[in-house]
Amino acid sequence: MSRFPTITVEALAALRALVGKEIRRPEPYIEVATRDAIRHWAHGLGDRNPLWATARIAPPTILFAMDRIVSGYVTGLPGIHAMYAGTDFCWRRQIREGDRVAGQSVLLDLEEKASTFAHRAIKQTYRTTFADDAGAIVCEADSWCFRTERDTARELKKYGEVEPHRYSPDEIERIRRAYAAEEIRGVTPRYWEDVKVGEPLPAVVKGPLTVTSLIAFIQGWGSLYVRAHGLAFDLFERHPALGIPNEFGVPEPPERVHWDPALAGAVGVPAPYDYGPERVAWLGHLVTNWMGDDGFLARLNVQVRRHNLIGDTTWCRGRVAAKAVVDERGEVTLDLVAVNQRDETIAQGQAVVLLPRRSA
């Protein structure tokens, strides 16, 4: 028997009517990149780069905490699950301490896709333009989610009987050593001339994923629908489909798939899983470690693939795909991938970095 709503012709038509229109901006978690906000975001990623504490600039992906739409907040199709699937950031400048940055979003496209997860999925894409107080554009970002029917996804059982990974002491020691050996380029410039096509980036490990690490991320990011007490009931009053009764009959948001095994299973995933923007930001962490303090991350385009389940460890890797001089700037293109302990690709994409040139 079905527990959740299905995608109807009427609901899809109502959502299609919004394509090309500006979407009302939900209240952001942070509006100003204060020193506290920068530190909390870096800590939520587990990013130990001292640059974020000393140079008064923010990790570029802090924009996830400054706008909910770019993080996966969606409109329309009430009761239909939203699976965040990626973001393509294009930055024009760094985000500095004290910057007040606001996003303005348009529903860019709706596309029906065949899905191995739920047969039918609606790809819902937004374009968000971030501007500072002076109106200057800081970044443009396309982000997308797949809307899927929860009951259909559960019945298809794409993930079968995946069991949480049990770690041996040797495996934990390998992860500990990887954290201890993490390379942060820092103040030593990485010159464009010294970069070779095909060379690998030093890997960054994340995990094993736990509910504790998810809480740490939420402390920096803010979440989409987590509200306390009366604010939660206010939210469910405005959006009734968000209040899904838990085992005690109490309404809670669909966001609890990230820590509630029962709801994760009800939407077709064998265990709670991470927030997709985490993986995008983790690959951003990989890049900023490599490029050094004098580099500039101009673009980060990441597609989130399989679910990253509680207990999984993620290895973020990259390689230099190409380099060129563009408008007298040293530009490097990187191929990026995130792989779990089962050797499954759970995210992949590209980055474009501007590096200093010796000849400039």
N, C-alpha and C positions, 0 to 999 in steps of 0.2 A: 504494500500500500504506500502511495506517495506521501511523503512528509512535507515536501517543499514545493514552492510554485514552479511552473514551467514557463518557457519563453512563449508568449502568445503573439499572434499577429498584431493585435492592438497595441501591446506594450512596445513591440519593436518599432511600429510605425510612429508612436509618440516620441521615441528616442531619436529616430531618423529625422524628425522635424527639427531637432536641435543642432544637427550637423551644420557647421559654419557659424554658429552663434557663440557668443561669449557666455561662459558658464560662471554663475555666481561663485565667488571665492569663499571657501570655508575658512573659518578662523584658523590662522596658522599657529603652530606650536611656538615658534619664535619669529619675531619681526625684525629684530636688530641683532647683528652678529657681535654680541658682547664677548668679552674675554671668557666669561663663565660659559656662554653658549658654545663657543669654539672648543673649550676644554671638554665640556660634556659630550659634544659630538665626537671628538677624537677618542675619548674614553669609551664611548659606546661602540666604536669600531675596534677597540683594542689597538689603536694607532699610537705608537710610542714616539713618533717623530717629534723631537724637541722644537722644531720650527713652529708648531702651532702654539707653543707657549711663549716663545721668545720674539718672534718676528711680527706678531700682531696681524697675521693673516690666517685665514681659515682653510681647512681642507675643502677643496672645491665642491665636494658632494654634500656639504652642509645645506645646500639648497633643498635637499629632501626634508630637512627640518623646518624650512621656511615656507613650504607650500605643500598642502595635502594632495592636490590633484596630481602633481608630478610624482607623488609617492604611491599612487594607486587608488585614490578616492574617485569613485565613479558616480554618475547620475543615471537615472532611468532603470528599467527592468527590475522593479522591486522584488526582493526575495531570490534573485538569481545571483549565484556566487560569482565573485570577481577574483580571478587569479592574475596578480601582477606579473608582467612578462618582460618588461625592459624599459630602458630610457636611453635616449640619445641626447647628451648634453653638448652644447657648443658655447664655450665661454669666450667672452670678449676681454675680460680683465679678471684679476684676482678679486676675491672677496676679502675685504679688510675689516679689522676690528672697528666697530662703530657703524658699519654700513647698515642702512635700513633698506631692505630689498623686498619688493612685492611682486608677486606673480600675477599675470593676467592670462587666463586660459580660454581656449576655443576648442570645442569638440570638432576634431579634424576629420574623422572618418569612422565609419562602421563597415565592417567587412565580415561576411559569414565564411567560416572556415570549417573544413572537416577536421575532426579531432579524435585522436586515439584515446584521449582521456574521457571524453563525454559525447562522442559521435558528432555533436553539433556545438560550435562555439562561435561567439560573436566577438571579433577583435575590435576593441573600442580604443581609439587613439585620440589623445589630446595634445595640443601644442601650447606650451606655457612660455611666456616671455617675461623674464625677470628684469626689472628696472630699479634704479636707485632713486633717491629723493629728487635728484635733478632731472629725472626722466630719461637718463642715459641707460641704454640696454647693457646689462651685465652678462646675461646668458639667455639662450633660447634652447628649449628642450621639448622633444617629442617623447611621450610616454604612452604605454599601451597595456591593457589588461585583456584577458579572455573571460567572457561571461559564459558560464557553463551551468547546466542543470545539475543540482546536487544529487538527486536520486539517480539520474542516468550515470553520472560519474561513479557513484558507489556500486551500481549494478555491474558496470563494465569491468571493475577490478583491474585496471591497467597495471597496478603495482604488485598484484598477486599477494603473496605472503612474505613480504620483505620483513626481516626480523631486525630489531635494533642491534647495532654492533656492540659486542662485548669486548672490552679492551684488556689485553694482557699488560703486565707491568713493562715489558719490553716496548710495546707499542706506545704507551704513555711516555716512556723515556725518549723514544724517537721524536715525539711531538715536542717534548720539553727542550730537547737539543735544537730542534728547528727554531723554536722561539728564541733561544739564547743566541743562535747564529744569525738572526735576521739582520740584513744589511740595510742601513740607512745612509744614503750618499751624503746628505747634509750639506755642509758649507763648501765641500770640495766640488768645484764646477765639473759637470760632465759636458765636455765640448763636443759639438756636432761632428767635428773632424775625426774624433776618436771612436765614434760609434761605427760598428760593422754590421752590415746586413746579415741576418741569420743568428747573431749572438743572442743567447738567452738572458732573461732578466733573473736576478736572484729571487727564488720563490718566497712566497709569504704563506704561512699556514694559518688557518682559522678553525677553531674548534678544539676538541669535540663540542658540538652544539649542545647546549643545555638550556633549561628554562632560566637559569641564572644569567646566562649570557644574553638571552632574549630580553630580560629585564634591564640589563645594562644598556642594550641598544635602545630600548624604549625611553630610558632616562635621557638619552641624547636626542632622540628623534621625535618622540611625543605621541606616536601611534595615530590611527585614524579614528577609532570609535571608543577607545577606552575612556570612560567617564565614571565618576564616583557619585553614588547616592542619588540625590535629587537631579543632578545634571544628567545622569544616565536615564532617568525616567523622562526628563524633558526631551532627550534625544529620541527615545522610543515613541513619545507622543507625536513628534514631528514626522518620524519615519518608522511606522509600526513594523515593517518587515525586518528591521534590524534587531528587534527583540526576540531572539530565539530561546525558548525555555530550556533551562539546563535540567539536570537530573532531579532537582528539587522544585521544578516548576517556576524558577525565577528567570525572568528575561535577561539575557546577556547578548552582546554583539557577536556577529559572525567572526570577528577578529580572534575569538578564543580558539579557533582551529590551530593557533600557534602554540597553545599549551594544554588544550583539552583533548585527550585521545578519543573520546566518544564523538565529538563533533568532527574531528579530523577524519575519523572512519566514516562518518555519515556523508561526507562530501567526496569519498573515494580515495583518501590518502591513508596509508597504514599507520601513521603516527603523526603527532604534531610536527610542524616544520617552521622554517625561518621566515622572516619577512624578505621578500624579493629585493627591495632596495639595499638590504645589507650586502648582498653579493655584488651588486653594482659598485657600492662604496668600497668593498674589499678589493676589487680589481683596481679601483682608483687609488687605494692605499699602496698596492703593488707598484703602480706607476710613479706616484710621488716619492716613494722610497728610492726608486731607480734614478729619477731625473735630477734629483738634488734641489737645493734651495734656489738655484738660479734658473731652473727650468720652469716652463709654463704649460700646464695641461690645457690644451685648446679644445680638445674633443674627447669624449668618452661615450662610446656606443656599445651597450651591453644587452644581450638577450638572455633572459633567465630561462633555463630549460627544465630539467626535472626538479622535483621537490628536494630540498635539503632537510633531511629528517633529524629530529632530536637524536643525538648520539653520533651523527655523521661528522667527519673531519674533512675540511676543504683545503685543497692545495691550489693556491693561486699562482699561475705561471704565465710567462710571456716571452716573446721573441721579437727581434727587430725585423719588420717586414720590408721596410723601404726607407730611404732618406733622400732628401732633395733640398735645394735652396729655392725658397719661394719668397718673392719680394724681399730678397736679401736676408731672409731669416732661415736659420737652420731647422728644418722640419723633419721629424722622424715619425714614422707610422709603426705602431706596435700591434701584433696579434696577441690577444689575451684569452685565457681559458681558466676555468675553475673545475677541478676534478675531485671527486670524493674518494673514500677509501675502497670503494668497489670499482674504481677506475671508470666511473660514469661521469660524463661531462654534464655539469649542472649550470654552467653559464659560459658564454663566450662572446667575444666582441673585438673591437679595435679601439685604439687610442691614437691621438695625434698630439705630439709634444713639440714645443719650440725650445731649442737648446741654444746656449751661447756659442758664438763662433770665434775662433782664435783670430780670424782675419777681419772681424768686424771692428 
